[in-house]
Amino acid sequence: MNLLKELGIEKPLILAPMAGGPSTPQLVAAASNAGILGSLGCAYEAPEQIHETIRKTKELTTKPFAVNLFAPQADPILSQSQIEAATAALALYRKELELNSAPSLKPPFSYDFDKQFEVVLKAAPAGFSFTFGLISKDHINACRSHKIVTMGTATTLEEALLLEDLGADAIVAQGVEAGGHRGLFSTETPDPLIGILDLTKSIVKNTKIPVIAAGGIMDGQGIRAALTAGAQVAQMGTAFLLCDEAGTSAPYRQALTDSPPDATKLTRAFSGRIARGIENRFMREMENKKESILPFPAQNNFTRDIRNKSAQMGKSDFLSLWAGSNFSRIRKMPTKELVEVLWQEYLSN
């Protein structure tokens, strides 16, 4: 499969889905209008919100774009001792932020995947990507019948082989350098910590479907390296966080601008899943309270009010500042201009 042809894009580049704020219709439409594939991160949205987000995006572009969801997973069953430990661990922060009560820890902790998927299927975007595991073959076949290209995330060759066996059209090879959540299928196993180029080469060598390389790419040279490793397309997220159209909050933008180059760390503190972000007070202090971190997605629900209030107050101390390992090379400019710069850098190599 020629991914560029199937997705209807001019340049071998995908704007990564960045759920939770940065991934706005304006950013995605601007990326698609610039000749790459914009991606909406809709995992945290209710079905009716997804419908509205897609509608707004279609108002801003007639070009192809993709939608991303988290693969369906069972809610964790929490014990009373887990709930009490988590409540105690976050009580100090809630008091500091003047939050009077904690969110409920009763499931469901996430939206119904099938209802979210139904909205995406009806909208028929050019691509549908998913992470955190596998969807069903019925989902894959439904996308195929609607001419939607399916893209699953893999952090190991073993995960990539499962995606190929499932019938996914392409594999997103997510290196450890990537910002945000790691696409690990399991929340229990340790992160294999495989870099983008090694992972891409391994998956390309051992599978027969197209590979998209993601993780730490910040410039045209990085795109070139990914394609030289065998990927058909590169995927970039962090590089777009300071674009004018991104929904990145003011304190988040400040942290991206002011933090030292080696500031990112892997953490479970915010969501219960391993993710890479700029280290801040919450991440540091929760390192000493690991036993009080709830499984995903319960922890994500339980920290949402803290993250939201921190953003409202202009404080980055309690924000999930997701960023790739090379975030210090980020550039602030409109999306169209950034794509043009990236493309010129790519061609000049």
C-alpha positions in Angstrom: 0.0 0.0 0.0 1.2 3.5 -0.9 0.1 5.4 2.2 0.4 8.9 0.7 -1.9 7.8 -2.1 -4.4 6.0 0.2 -4.5 8.9 2.6 -4.6 11.6 -0.1 -1.7 13.6 1.2 1.1 15.4 -0.6 3.9 15.2 1.9 5.1 12.1 3.9 4.1 13.6 7.3 1.3 13.2 9.8 0.4 15.6 12.6 0.2 13.3 15.7 -3.1 13.3 17.5 -2.7 15.1 20.8 -5.8 14.6 23.0 -6.6 16.7 26.0 -6.2 20.2 24.5 -3.5 20.8 21.8 -5.4 18.9 19.1 -7.9 21.6 18.0 -9.9 21.6 14.7 -7.9 24.7 13.8 -4.5 23.0 14.2 -5.7 19.8 12.4 -7.2 21.8 9.5 -4.2 24.0 9.1 -1.9 20.9 8.9 -4.2 19.2 6.4 -4.4 22.4 4.3 -0.6 22.5 4.3 -0.5 19.1 2.5 0.1 16.7 5.5 -2.4 14.6 7.4 -3.8 16.4 10.4 -5.1 14.1 13.3 -7.7 14.8 15.8 -7.2 13.3 19.3 -10.7 12.5 20.4 -10.2 9.8 23.0 -11.3 12.1 25.9 -14.5 13.3 24.1 -18.0 12.1 24.4 -19.6 10.9 21.1 -21.5 14.1 20.7 -18.3 16.1 21.3 -16.5 14.1 18.7 -19.3 14.8 16.2 -18.9 18.5 16.8 -15.1 18.4 16.7 -15.2 16.7 13.3 -17.8 19.0 12.0 -15.7 22.1 12.9 -12.7 20.5 11.3 -14.6 19.9 8.1 -15.7 23.5 8.1 -12.1 24.5 8.0 -10.7 22.1 5.5 -11.8 19.9 2.6 -8.5 18.0 2.8 -8.0 14.6 4.3 -7.5 14.2 8.1 -7.6 11.4 10.7 -9.3 10.7 14.0 -7.6 8.9 16.9 -9.2 6.9 19.8 -7.9 4.7 22.5 -8.5 1.0 22.0 -11.3 -0.3 24.3 -10.3 -1.6 27.6 -12.0 -2.8 30.8 -12.2 -0.4 33.7 -10.0 -1.4 36.7 -11.7 -2.6 39.8 -10.5 -0.4 42.7 -10.2 -1.5 46.3 -11.1 0.8 49.2 -7.5 0.9 50.2 -6.5 2.1 46.7 -9.1 4.8 46.8 -8.1 6.0 50.2 -4.4 6.1 49.3 -5.1 8.0 46.1 -7.3 10.5 47.9 -4.8 11.1 50.7 -1.9 11.5 48.2 -3.8 14.3 46.3 -5.5 16.0 49.2 -2.6 18.5 49.7 -2.7 19.6 46.0 -6.5 20.0 46.0 -6.3 22.2 49.1 -3.5 24.3 47.5 -5.6 24.7 44.3 -8.8 25.5 46.4 -10.6 22.5 45.1 -13.3 21.6 47.6 -13.9 18.0 46.7 -12.4 15.1 44.7 -14.0 13.5 41.6 -15.9 10.3 42.0 -14.0 7.1 41.6 -16.9 5.1 40.4 -16.7 3.6 36.9 -17.0 4.1 34.0 -13.7 6.0 33.7 -13.8 6.5 30.0 -16.4 6.8 27.2 -17.9 3.9 25.4 -15.5 3.1 22.6 -18.2 1.6 20.3 -20.3 4.7 20.5 -17.3 6.9 19.9 -16.3 4.7 16.9 -19.8 4.9 15.5 -19.5 8.7 15.2 -16.1 8.4 13.5 -17.3 5.7 11.1 -20.3 7.9 10.1 -18.0 10.9 9.5 -15.6 8.7 7.4 -12.3 10.6 7.8 -9.4 9.6 5.6 -7.7 7.8 8.5 -8.6 6.2 11.9 -5.7 5.6 14.3 -5.8 3.9 17.6 -3.4 3.2 20.5 -3.1 1.2 23.8 -3.8 -2.2 22.1 -6.1 -3.8 19.5 -9.5 -3.0 18.3 -11.7 -5.8 16.8 -11.5 -7.2 13.3 -15.1 -6.0 12.9 -13.9 -2.4 13.6 -11.2 -2.9 11.0 -13.6 -4.3 8.4 -16.1 -1.5 9.1 -13.4 1.1 8.4 -12.4 -0.8 5.2 -16.0 -0.7 4.0 -16.0 3.1 4.5 -12.5 3.5 2.8 -10.9 4.6 6.1 -7.2 3.8 6.5 -6.6 2.1 9.8 -3.3 2.8 11.8 -2.4 1.1 15.0 0.4 2.0 17.4 3.2 -0.3 18.3 6.1 0.1 20.7 7.6 -3.3 20.0 7.9 -5.7 17.1 5.6 -8.1 18.9 2.8 -5.5 19.1 3.4 -4.7 15.4 2.9 -8.3 14.4 -0.4 -8.4 16.3 -1.5 -5.3 14.4 -0.6 -6.8 11.1 -2.4 -10.0 12.0 -5.5 -8.0 13.0 -5.6 -6.5 9.5 -4.5 -2.9 10.2 -3.5 -1.0 7.1 -0.4 0.6 8.7 1.7 0.6 11.9 2.7 3.6 13.8 6.2 2.7 15.2 6.3 4.8 18.4 9.9 5.2 19.7 10.6 5.9 23.4 11.5 9.5 22.4 7.8 10.3 21.8 5.9 12.8 24.0 2.7 11.9 25.7 1.4 8.4 26.4 3.4 5.4 25.4 1.3 3.2 23.1 2.1 0.0 25.1 -0.6 -2.7 24.8 -0.1 -3.7 28.5 -0.2 -1.4 31.5 1.6 -4.1 33.6 4.8 -4.8 31.6 7.8 -2.5 31.7 8.4 -0.1 28.9 10.9 -1.7 26.4 12.4 1.8 25.8 13.2 1.1 22.1 14.3 4.1 20.0 12.4 5.3 16.9 15.0 4.3 14.3 15.7 0.8 15.7 12.0 0.1 16.1 11.2 1.3 12.7 13.9 -0.8 11.0 12.8 -3.9 13.0 9.1 -3.5 12.1 9.8 -2.7 8.4 12.0 -5.8 8.2 9.5 -8.1 9.7 6.1 -6.9 8.5 4.6 -6.3 5.1 2.4 -3.3 5.7 3.4 0.4 5.7 5.2 1.8 8.8 4.8 5.4 10.2 7.7 6.4 12.3 7.0 8.5 15.4 9.0 9.8 18.4 11.2 12.8 18.9 11.2 14.0 15.3 11.5 17.8 15.3 12.9 18.8 11.9 13.3 17.9 8.2 16.5 15.9 9.0 14.4 13.8 11.4 11.8 13.1 8.8 14.6 12.1 6.3 16.1 9.7 8.9 12.7 8.1 9.6 12.1 7.5 5.9 15.6 6.3 5.3 15.0 3.7 8.1 12.1 2.4 6.0 9.0 4.3 7.1 6.7 5.5 4.4 5.6 8.5 6.5 6.9 10.3 9.6 4.6 11.5 12.5 5.3 14.6 14.6 3.4 16.0 17.6 5.6 18.0 19.9 7.0 20.1 17.0 3.5 21.6 16.6 2.7 22.4 20.3 3.8 26.1 19.9 1.9 26.6 16.6 -0.6 29.5 16.8 -3.5 27.1 16.1 -2.6 24.6 18.9 -4.8 24.5 22.0 -1.6 24.4 24.2 -2.3 26.3 27.4 -0.3 29.4 28.4 1.6 27.7 31.3 2.3 24.7 29.0 3.7 26.9 26.3 5.9 28.7 28.9 7.3 25.3 30.1 8.1 24.3 26.6 10.0 27.5 26.1 11.8 27.8 29.4 12.6 24.2 30.5 16.2 22.8 30.0 16.7 20.3 27.1 16.9 17.3 29.3 13.7 18.0 31.3 11.5 15.2 30.0 10.9 12.1 32.1 8.6 9.0 31.8 5.8 9.0 34.5 2.6 7.3 35.5 1.6 10.1 37.9 -1.0 11.8 35.8 -2.9 9.0 34.2 -1.7 5.6 35.5 -0.1 4.9 32.1 3.5 5.6 31.2 3.9 8.9 29.4 6.7 11.3 28.6 6.5 14.9 29.7 8.5 17.8 31.1 9.2 17.1 34.8 7.4 19.3 37.2 6.5 19.4 40.9 3.7 16.9 40.6 5.8 14.3 38.8 8.7 14.7 41.2 6.6 14.4 44.4 4.4 11.5 43.1 7.6 9.5 42.5 7.6 9.1 46.3 3.9 8.1 46.3 3.9 5.5 43.5 1.8 3.1 45.5 -1.0 5.7 45.5 -1.2 6.0 41.7 -4.3 4.4 40.4 -4.5 2.2 37.3 -5.4 3.9 33.9 -7.8 5.4 33.2 -9.0 5.9 36.9 -5.9 8.0 37.7 -6.5 10.1 34.6 -10.0 10.9 35.8 -8.9 11.5 39.4 -6.3 14.1 38.4 -8.3 15.9 35.7 -9.7 18.6 38.1 -6.2 19.3 39.4 -4.8 19.7 35.9 -7.7 21.9 34.8 -7.4 24.2 37.8 -3.6 24.4 37.4 -4.1 25.6 33.8 -6.8 28.1 34.9 -4.4 29.5 37.5 -1.5 29.7 35.0 0.6 27.2 36.9 2.5 24.4 35.3 3.2 22.6 38.6 0.3 20.2 38.2 -0.1 20.0 34.4 0.7 17.0 32.3 3.3 18.8 30.1 3.6 16.1 27.5 6.6 16.6 25.2 9.0 14.5 23.2 12.7 14.1 24.3 13.8 16.7 21.7 11.3 19.3 22.7 13.9 22.1 23.1 14.1 22.3 19.3 10.5 23.4 19.1 9.7 26.5 16.9 6.9 29.0 17.4 5.1 29.8 14.1 1.8 29.2 12.3 1.2 25.6 11.2 1.4 26.4 7.5 4.8 28.1 7.9 6.2 25.2 10.1 5.2 22.6 7.5 6.9 24.7 4.8 10.1 25.0 6.9 10.1 21.2 7.6 9.6 20.4 3.9 12.5 22.7 2.9 14.7 21.1 5.5 13.7 17.6 4.3 14.4 18.4 0.7 17.8 20.0 1.5 19.2 16.8 2.9 
